[in-house]
Each structure stands twice: as C-alpha cells, then as structure tokens.
Amino acid sequence: MQHTPKLCHHLGSEQGYVTLNGREHYLGHWPRGQRKAPPAVRSEYDLLIGRWLANGRRLPDETTPAAPAPVTVNQVILAFVP
C-alpha cells in the first residue's frame, strides 16, 4: 500500500512543502518555531494532495512533453536560401 506524502517544514526557507513524484512543491510561509502548519499552508497541501490523488498519484500538469517534429532537409535548405 502506498502512503500519502507528508507535509514537511523547510527550515531554511521557512516554507511548508511536500514531495510528489520526486519533486518538491512549496506551499507557503511557515514561521520558524511554529510546530503546526499554518492554516494557509495546510489548505494548499490538502488541495495539492487532492489533485494528485484524483489524477492517479500524478499531478495533471506532469505530462511527458511531446517530441518536436523532425526537421526535413528541405526545411534546412529553405532556411538558408534567400
């Protein structure tokens, strides 16, 4: 069974963050010394985790970019001919 990634506190930048699919997502200001996440950070975490879970544990914007169309010899020649 997979677990839900936890909300973390990055002390250096004083921000809340969560790691999804190997990438950190920063969620807003979390003051140093405050043990519990501020409501705004918790809300952002809940929204992000909800989107992540609803999309099969991937964020909707994490799609594989399409390969660029191949360049033909004619396109190269036309680029240099006045």
C-alpha positions in Angstrom: 0.0 0.0 0.0 1.3 3.4 -0.9 1.4 6.2 1.7 0.3 9.8 1.3 3.4 12.1 1.3 3.5 14.1 4.5 3.6 17.9 4.9 7.1 19.0 5.8 8.7 22.2 7.1 11.7 23.5 5.3 13.5 25.5 8.0 15.9 27.3 5.7 13.2 28.9 3.6 10.6 28.8 6.3 8.1 27.2 4.0 5.9 24.2 4.0 6.5 21.7 1.3 5.5 18.2 0.1 7.5 15.9 -2.2 5.4 14.4 -5.0 6.9 12.2 -7.7 10.4 13.2 -6.6 9.7 17.0 -6.9 9.2 19.4 -4.0 6.2 21.6 -4.1 6.4 24.7 -1.8 3.1 25.6 -0.2 3.7 28.9 1.6 5.2 30.6 4.6 5.6 28.5 7.8 7.3 30.5 10.6 10.3 29.0 12.4 9.4 27.6 15.8 5.7 27.0 14.9 5.1 23.3 15.3 1.8 23.0 13.5 1.4 24.2 9.9 -0.4 27.5 9.4 -4.0 27.1 8.0 -3.0 28.5 4.6 -0.2 26.0 4.2 -2.4 23.2 5.3 -5.1 24.2 2.9 -2.6 24.3 0.0 -1.3 20.9 1.0 -4.9 19.5 1.0 -5.7 20.9 -2.4 -2.4 19.6 -3.9 -2.8 16.1 -2.4 -6.4 16.0 -3.6 -5.4 16.8 -7.2 -2.6 14.4 -7.0 -4.7 11.5 -5.7 -7.6 12.3 -8.2 -5.2 12.0 -11.1 -3.7 8.6 -10.2 -0.9 9.8 -7.9 0.4 12.2 -10.6 -0.2 15.9 -10.9 -2.3 16.8 -14.0 0.5 19.2 -15.3 3.2 16.5 -15.0 2.8 15.1 -18.5 5.6 13.9 -20.8 6.3 16.7 -23.3 5.7 15.7 -26.9 8.8 15.2 -29.1 9.4 18.1 -31.5 8.6 17.4 -35.1 11.6 16.2 -37.1 13.3 18.8 -39.3 13.5 17.8 -43.0 16.3 18.5 -45.4 14.0 20.8 -47.4 13.3 22.9 -44.3 17.1 23.3 -43.7 17.8 24.3 -47.3 14.9 26.8 -47.4 16.2 28.4 -44.1 19.4 29.4 -45.9 18.2 30.2 -49.4 17.2 33.9 -49.8 
